[in-house]
């Protein structure tokens, strides 16, 4: 299994060889600090058993857009999270499918052959890419995965290129927290391997649940590219200001939409009203603080913007169906 990427900003051609089906008995990791031809930041390749993770957190000081040619000699299955940046794949084979993943979005796709061009039009990129094989899906989920992702499974059987969503999906608060767990993992050796494998399986479980409930049908979102980008910006502002979020009046001024359109379009894109979505962000972050970072319930309540811990407790119980104090037991 080999990959080949060619790009001037990468200094020419980079070739990489993988073990069959990404199989390994031990965790294999190559983490690098990059400072080359205007590219500065960190990258990491992490091979687990049946899964290959690639992460990037880089600034690219070149004129955009910039391009790279890419080719793989094996059937390519990938779950790609573009946390910041953009990623556009244009196949040379017109029978294949193009893939566009903007900032804050993700997609799942299968390409029996990969030979095409990658285009990036931002100078900041933060990504998590999960490459895997059908053998991995069979081992983790048995044959049941084909029912959950029937169209995807059919495409693999027929060796037909397939992208789960024509318009990539926004990264939900729940998925973002798991991504943060993966990127921020501080465990080492065998504990790190088990932890990362469990987080990847958790992501796939959530993903398959989404697909099983929603299918691959496209949402009826009729927004212009400009308005859609403004809604994505609004979500980023909420995510960065969980403790002291802007009011609707402040938010509309920051993104340039009127109040009615912001509320209506936000619900179209994210499936929830603005402050219901903010509450979900707060609850997911508070849960992580209590469970993994040792915060007390009161401390977590304060950190996500609640002045009254009782109001936080009520919101937490409504979201998770149990009291936050249970996490301390």
C-alpha positions in Angstrom: 0.0 0.0 0.0 1.7 3.2 -1.2 0.8 6.9 -1.4 2.5 9.5 -3.5 2.1 13.3 -3.1 3.8 15.9 -5.3 3.9 19.6 -4.5 6.4 22.4 -4.8 5.7 23.7 -1.3 6.5 20.2 0.0 9.8 20.2 -1.8 8.9 17.7 -4.6 7.6 14.2 -4.2 6.8 12.4 -0.9 6.1 8.7 -1.0 4.8 6.6 1.9 4.4 2.9 2.3 1.8 1.4 4.7 1.4 -2.2 6.0 -1.4 -4.2 4.5 -4.7 -3.1 5.8 -2.8 -0.8 8.3 -2.3 -3.8 10.5 0.1 -3.5 13.4 0.6 -5.1 16.8 2.1 -1.9 18.3 1.5 1.8 18.1 3.7 3.4 15.4 4.0 7.2 15.6 6.0 9.8 13.7 5.6 13.3 15.0 7.4 16.2 13.5 8.0 19.9 14.0 7.9 21.4 10.5 9.7 24.6 9.4 10.2 24.3 5.7 9.6 26.6 2.7 7.0 28.7 4.6 5.3 25.7 6.3 5.5 25.9 10.1 3.8 23.8 12.7 3.4 20.2 13.7 2.3 17.0 11.9 1.9 13.5 13.1 1.3 10.0 11.6 -0.1 7.5 14.0 -0.7 3.9 13.0 -3.1 1.9 15.1 -4.3 -1.6 14.4 -6.3 -1.2 11.1 -6.4 2.6 11.3 -3.9 5.3 10.2 -4.3 8.8 11.7 -2.8 11.9 10.3 -2.9 15.2 12.1 -1.8 18.7 10.9 -1.6 22.0 12.7 0.3 24.3 10.4 0.6 27.8 9.1 1.6 28.0 5.4 3.2 31.3 4.4 2.6 31.1 0.7 0.2 32.6 -1.7 -3.1 30.7 -1.8 -4.6 28.7 -3.3 -1.8 26.1 -3.5 -2.0 22.6 -4.9 -0.6 19.1 -4.6 -1.0 16.0 -6.8 -2.0 12.9 -4.9 -2.1 9.2 -5.9 -2.8 6.0 -3.9 -2.4 2.4 -5.2 -5.0 1.0 -2.8 -8.8 1.4 -2.2 -9.1 4.6 -0.1 -11.5 4.9 2.8 -11.2 8.1 4.8 -13.0 10.1 7.4 -11.7 13.7 7.1 -12.1 16.4 9.7 -11.1 19.9 8.5 -11.1 21.7 11.8 -9.5 24.8 10.3 -8.7 25.4 6.7 -10.1 23.8 3.5 -9.5 20.7 1.4 -10.7 20.2 -2.2 -10.0 17.0 -4.1 -10.5 17.1 -7.9 -10.0 13.6 -9.5 -8.4 13.3 -12.9 -10.8 10.5 -13.8 -14.1 12.2 -14.6 -16.0 9.0 -13.4 -14.7 9.6 -9.9 -16.2 12.1 -7.4 -14.9 15.5 -6.3 -14.7 16.2 -2.5 -15.0 19.6 -0.9 -14.4 19.9 2.9 -14.4 23.5 4.1 -13.3 24.8 7.6 -15.2 23.3 10.5 -16.6 20.4 8.4 -16.1 16.7 7.8 -17.0 13.9 5.4 -16.6 10.2 4.8 -15.7 8.8 1.4 -14.6 5.8 -0.5 -12.4 6.0 -3.6 -11.4 2.7 -5.3 -8.6 4.7 -7.1 -7.1 8.0 -6.1 -5.3 10.1 -8.7 -6.0 13.8 -8.7 -5.3 17.2 -7.4 -5.7 18.6 -3.9 -6.3 22.4 -3.6 -6.0 24.4 -0.4 -7.1 28.1 -0.2 -6.3 28.9 3.4 -2.9 29.5 5.1 -4.0 27.9 8.4 -4.8 24.2 8.5 -5.7 22.0 11.4 -6.9 18.6 10.5 -7.6 15.0 11.7 -7.7 12.4 8.9 -8.7 8.8 9.7 -7.7 6.3 7.0 -9.0 2.8 7.4 -10.0 -0.4 5.5 -13.1 -2.5 5.1 -11.4 -5.2 7.1 -11.3 -2.7 10.1 -15.0 -2.0 9.8 -15.7 -5.8 9.8 -13.6 -6.4 12.8 -15.1 -3.5 14.9 -18.7 -3.6 13.8 -19.1 -7.1 12.3 -21.4 -7.2 9.3 -23.8 -4.7 10.9 -22.0 -1.7 9.5 -23.4 -2.4 6.0 -26.9 -1.9 7.3 -26.0 1.4 9.0 -24.2 2.7 5.9 -26.0 0.8 3.2 -25.1 3.1 0.3 -21.5 3.3 1.4 -21.3 -0.5 1.7 -22.9 -1.0 -1.7 -20.3 1.4 -3.2 -17.4 -0.6 -1.7 -18.8 -3.9 -2.9 -19.2 -2.5 -6.4 -15.9 -0.6 -6.3 -17.7 2.6 -7.1 -16.5 6.0 -5.8 -18.8 7.4 -3.1 -18.9 10.4 -0.8 -21.4 10.2 2.0 -22.6 13.8 1.8 -22.3 16.0 -1.3 -22.1 19.0 1.1 -19.8 18.2 4.0 -21.3 18.3 7.5 -20.4 20.8 10.2 -18.4 19.2 13.1 -20.8 18.8 16.0 -19.9 19.6 19.6 -19.8 15.9 20.5 -17.5 15.0 17.7 -15.3 18.0 18.3 -14.7 17.0 21.9 -13.6 13.5 20.8 -11.3 15.0 18.2 -9.8 17.2 21.0 -9.3 14.1 23.1 -7.4 12.5 20.2 -5.3 15.5 19.5 -4.6 16.2 23.1 -3.9 12.7 24.3 -0.9 12.6 26.7 -0.8 8.9 27.4 2.2 6.9 26.2 2.9 3.3 25.0 0.2 0.7 25.3 -2.2 3.0 27.2 -2.0 5.5 24.4 -2.7 2.8 21.8 -5.8 1.5 23.6 -7.1 5.1 24.3 -6.7 6.2 20.7 -8.3 3.1 19.3 -11.3 3.5 21.7 -11.7 7.1 20.6 -11.6 6.2 16.9 -14.2 3.5 17.5 -16.3 6.1 19.4 -16.2 8.5 16.5 -17.3 5.7 14.1 -20.1 4.7 16.4 -21.5 8.3 16.5 -21.0 8.6 12.8 -22.9 5.4 11.9 -25.7 6.4 14.3 -26.0 9.7 12.4 -26.0 7.9 9.0 -28.5 5.3 10.1 -30.9 8.0 11.3 -30.4 10.4 8.5 -29.2 8.3 5.6 -27.1 10.1 2.9 -30.0 12.3 2.0 -29.0 15.9 1.6 -30.4 18.5 3.9 -32.8 21.0 2.3 -30.5 23.9 3.0 -30.9 26.6 0.4 -28.4 29.1 1.5 -26.0 31.1 -0.6 -22.3 30.4 -0.1 -21.9 33.8 1.6 -24.8 33.3 4.1 -23.6 29.7 4.8 -20.1 31.0 5.6 -21.6 33.6 8.0 -23.5 30.9 9.9 -20.3 28.9 10.2 -18.6 32.0 11.5 -21.4 32.4 14.1 -20.9 28.9 15.3 -17.1 29.5 15.7 -17.8 32.6 17.7 -20.0 30.7 20.1 -17.5 27.9 20.4 -14.7 30.3 21.3 -16.8 32.2 23.8 -18.6 29.5 25.7 -18.1 31.3 29.1 -19.2 34.7 28.0 -21.1 34.3 24.7 -22.4 37.2 22.7 -26.1 38.1 22.7 -28.1 37.6 19.5 -27.8 41.4 18.9 -24.0 41.2 19.3 -23.7 38.1 17.2 -25.6 39.6 14.2 -23.3 42.6 14.2 -20.2 40.3 14.2 -21.4 38.1 11.3 -23.4 40.6 9.3 -26.9 38.9 9.3 -30.1 40.2 10.7 -31.6 38.5 13.7 -34.4 36.7 11.9 -32.1 35.3 9.2 -29.4 34.3 11.8 -31.9 32.3 13.9 -33.6 30.7 10.9 -30.4 29.8 9.0 -28.5 28.6 12.1 -31.2 26.1 12.8 -31.1 24.9 9.2 -27.4 24.3 9.3 -26.9 23.0 12.8 -30.3 21.5 13.5 -30.9 23.5 16.7 -31.6 27.1 17.7 -28.6 29.2 18.5 -28.8 29.0 22.3 -29.9 25.4 22.3 -26.7 24.7 20.4 -24.7 26.8 22.9 -26.2 24.9 25.8 -25.1 21.6 24.1 -21.5 23.0 23.7 -21.5 24.0 27.4 -22.8 20.7 28.6 -20.3 18.7 26.5 -17.4 20.8 27.7 -18.5 20.7 31.4 -18.8 16.9 31.2 -15.2 16.6 30.0 -14.0 19.0 32.7 -15.6 17.0 35.5 -14.9 13.6 34.1 -11.4 14.0 32.8 -9.9 17.2 34.2 -10.9 16.9 37.8 -13.1 20.0 38.0 -15.8 20.1 40.7 -19.4 20.6 39.5 -19.3 24.2 40.7 -16.0 24.9 39.0 -17.2 23.4 35.7 -20.5 25.3 36.0 -18.6 28.6 36.4 -16.1 27.8 33.5 -19.0 27.3 31.0 -20.7 30.5 32.0 -23.3 29.6 34.7 -23.4 31.9 37.7 -25.9 29.6 39.5 -24.7 26.0 39.8 -28.3 24.9 40.3 -29.3 26.2 36.9 -26.3 24.3 35.5 -27.3 21.1 37.2 -30.8 21.4 35.8 -29.5 21.9 32.3 -27.0 19.1 32.6 -29.6 16.6 33.8 -31.9 17.6 30.9 -29.1 16.9 28.5 -27.7 13.7 29.9 -30.6 12.4 32.0 -28.4 12.2 35.2 -26.9 14.7 37.6 -23.4 16.0 37.1 -22.4 14.8 40.6 -22.6 11.2 39.3 -19.4 11.9 37.4 -17.5 12.4 40.6 -18.5 9.1 42.1 
